[in-house]
Amino acid sequence: MLESEYQEQNRFFLNMGPQHPSTHGVLLIVLEMEGEYVLDPQPVLGFIHRMHEKMGESRPCQGFMPNTARMDYVCALPYNHGYVSLIERKAGIEVPKRAEYIRVITSELNRVASHLLWLGAYLLDLGAFTPILYGFDDREHILDILERITGSRLTYCYYRFGGVYKDVDDKFIEATRAFIKRMRKRYVIYEKLVTKNIIFIKRAENIGIVSPDMALRYGMTGPNLRGSGIAYDVRKNEPYSVYPEFDFEIPVGEQGDCLDRYMVRVQEIEQSLRIIEQALDRLPDGPVRSKVKKNIKLTPGDCNFAVEAARGELSYYLVGDGTSTPYRLKVRVPSYSNLSCLPELGRGILLPDLVSILGSFDLVIPEMDR
Amino acid sequence: MAKKKDYKNDFLHQRFDATETDYDQRGYHLEVVLDVNQVRKFAQTAYDLGFYIVFVAGLHVRPNEGHDKGNSGLVVVYQFARYDQLYRIKARVSVPNTLEIPSISDIYQGADWHERETRDLYGVVFDGHPNMKPLLLSEEDPDFHPLLKEEKKLKSLDEISWPSEAPEVAKGEAEAETGR
């Protein structure tokens, strides 16, 4: 038998998903395999495509608010934030300082919740069951805090054009401070349980290395990019809201493997806590919502607004035509660009490594499919 | 962060139609209007200068009017930005009646999915793309493009552009009229 024929016989296709647990949702990856090795992984998207952009173009701009939370359901508040800021930039709406502080506090709480969920889910992908229970325990505290003021636990619609829906009270501040204190103690547990675990390190170190050039070609952003050593964070690079007033660092990795991406996210939790702490200390008094006309006119012309969501840069691009309905609303979501490097990154690796890479990318499928 | 650099001249040297814009108002610094045969050169220039790709998107306007004369009415919008400093570029290209524009997915591999998505939603075909299959929408109905607007809802490119560009057009038209 010829060698090429032998190879042909050993090649096969494997469908990973759309119900595979480590794809974190309905993502299908068609793998061309040879034995245990992946030759060509091709993601197939669109299982939960809802055409949010069309919905954004068919109703007045206020009506799109609930949609923003339904794209990235794990970290919905930055999506709220980007959209309200976009309309505020376009329509020239002023936001009271207190509202901006509340936005930052709640967004960062949501980011911590998202990173905790990712931590648990990633470790679950790698076969460790315990961390997700710890992660969900901590996350539950955040959800309780946010539920009290926003009224929902997952798909928040808390921000409004010109402010936020409801003011925070002392109980919220107290609970948030208590959570920060608790979370700092929990680090020690995570460190012992996960970060120094030799089995975890073997599954993550030197796996799925993303070079800076590759990140640039694919437009990767967020912790996945920072793992490769590029300190790019929209909160610092393109400051929005009141982020410039806070002192925080951007954790970066060294070589861009799964372990670096893990370390960046874990360190980011601490940085988010620092931002929340400073914002609580300096929380100004005043109104939380400015008076905004009911009928917001979007003047002709295009406008872009980028925020840092938990997974990277989220850009809203809007084209106005003088009415209150956007003529065009494009949502640039981070996971979409982050995952698009998989066919290149996953060529010639072992199948268990692919699971590790997918987990370390922190994918949220409804966000990619929109 | 590295020191601020203005990239306008880098693009002007390459003979691109680049205009500086008001960042506070629009959220990007440079607007580039491209011709179809400039798309690949533009992408290569952006890559050489170290920009990363943000997105590729479509836009449907009323054809054969103003700036967009002789085109299909579809516009493709590119956005690029930098990791090391705050600088965003928006580029747009009007798609000719053949609905084909060159793909940049071999320069920026990340454009691959964005271009496939634009084909899904608008029907723009990217020439030279290795895998122009539906991505988000179903493969059974490749001719269904949900973001194409109804005839009566279409607006011309001038109606949805910033007013600062409008006087130039008005001036151009006025000159054309006096010429007659």
Interface residues (C-beta under 8 A of the other chain):
Chain A: L45 G46 H49 M51 E53 K54 E57 L86 R89 A215 L216 R217 Y218 G219 M220 L225 I230 Y232 K236 N237 E238 T299 P300 G301 D302 C303 N304 F305 A306 E313 S315 Y317 V319 G320 D321 G322 Y327 R328 K330 R332 Y336 S337 S340 C341 E344 D369 R370
Chain B: M1 D24 Q25 R26 G27 Y28 Y47 G50 F51 Y52 I53 V54 F55 A57 L59 H60 V77 Q79 A81 Y83 D84 Q85 L86 R88 K90 I107 Y108 Q109 G110 D112 W113 L121 P134 L135 L136 L137 S138 P146 L147 K155 E159 I160 S161 W162 P163
